[in-house]
Structure formats: structure tokens, C-alpha cells
Amino acid sequence: MANTHRYSPEVRERAVRLVFEHRDEYESEWAAITSIASKFGCSTETLRNWVRKAERDSGQRPGLTSVQEDELKVLRREVKELRRANEILRKASAYFAQAELDRRPQR
């Protein structure tokens, strides 16, 4: 996903809209995607991914919407940070507990 912003959102939306509007004029959806992708200078797989994403976002296809995917990424990042912080706190707690034991006078 090196070039995730190679095409503007407007270009993506237009290409997807053309697939939706004209797929019945082709023998298959793939034929429509192939034809329209060549007109926009993108790969067929790229346009197919845009179409599938638009279908999920509009509820026509099962799966996570773009908003849900973004929220999931944020939550996963937060969980990772919290786990890292908990590990640091656990180690610090163990260190200070051991230091406290070492400091106490022996009887």
C-alpha cells in the first residue's frame, strides 16, 4: 500500500460509480471493472477493491465499513500501547518491591 493516495477520492468515487452504473452493460462485473479501470489508468484489482469497499460501506456486502476499520486500527494501536505501559509498570513494581525488601533490616 505504498501509493494509497495516488488517486484522489473524487477519482475513486467516479470510477466506482461508473462500475455501479454500467455493470449491467457488460457480460460480468469483472468485465466492467476491467474496462473502466483501463480508462482511469488503475489496475483492475485496485478498482475491484474500491468497489468492494464501497459495497461494504453502503451495506450491500457484509464486512467492516471504512469507519469501522479505522476505529479498529485505533483501538488495536491503543491496546498495544496499554500492554506496553502495563509491562513497564509491572517491571517497575517488581523492581521497587525488591528494592524495598533489600532495604529492610535483617532480623
N, C-alpha and C positions, 0 to 999 in steps of 0.2 A: 504494500500500500504506500509506496514511495510518492506517487503522484495523486494523492487523494483529492487535491484541489485543482487538478489540471483543467477540469471543465467547470464552468460556473454553474451555480444552482439553476439558473434560468435555462441553460443549455440542457441540463439533465432533465428538468421538468418538461421541456418541449419535446425531447426525444421520447420520453416515457409516454407523454400524451399522444404523440403520433402512433406509437405502438398500440395503445389502447383504442384509439380512433380507427385505425386501419388494419388491425389484425384479422378481421373477418374478410378482408380483400385478398388475403394470402392463403396458401394451402395449409399453413400452420403458423402458430405464433412464432416459432423459430425462424421461419422464412421472413416474417415481418421484421423481426429483430435484426436478422442478417442484413436485410435491405436498408433499414433505417440507420443501423449502426454505420454502414459504409457512407451514408450521406453526412453523418456527423463526425466522421473520422475517428470513431472509437471502436474498440473491439466488440465483437458480438457478446462476449462473456461480460464485459463491463455493462453494456446496455441491459443484458438479461438480469444482472444483479440489481441495477436501478429499478427495473420493472418489478422484480420480486419484492424489493424493499417498499416500493410504492403500494403494492398489493397488501403487504403486511400492515403498513401504516393506515391503509383505508379499511382494514378489516376483511378484505377479500380472501386473504390467505392466513392460515394460523402462524403463530410465531410472535416474537417480541417486536414491538414497534421501535422506531428510531429513538423515541423518547425513553422507552423502557431500557433499550440497550445503553443509552447514555447514563441513565440512572444506575444501571447495574455496574458499569465501569467505575463510576464514582464510588459506589458502595464497596466494590472489591478493593479499590485503592485505599479507602478508609479502613477496611478490615485489616489490610496488610500493614498499614501504619500503626493501628492499635495493637496488633500482635507484636510488632517490633517494640513498641513502647512498653507493653506488658513484659516482654522478655528482659528489657533493660531494667525495669522496676524489680522484677523477680531476682535478677542477679545482684542489683544494688541492695535489696533487702537481705539477701543471703550474706553478702559481704559485711554489711553493718551488724547483722546478728552475730556473725563470727567475731567481728572486732569487739563487740560488747562482751562476748564470752572470754575473749583473750584479756580484756581489761579488768575483769573481776578478780579480786584477790583469791588465791587458792587457800582452802582451809585444811 
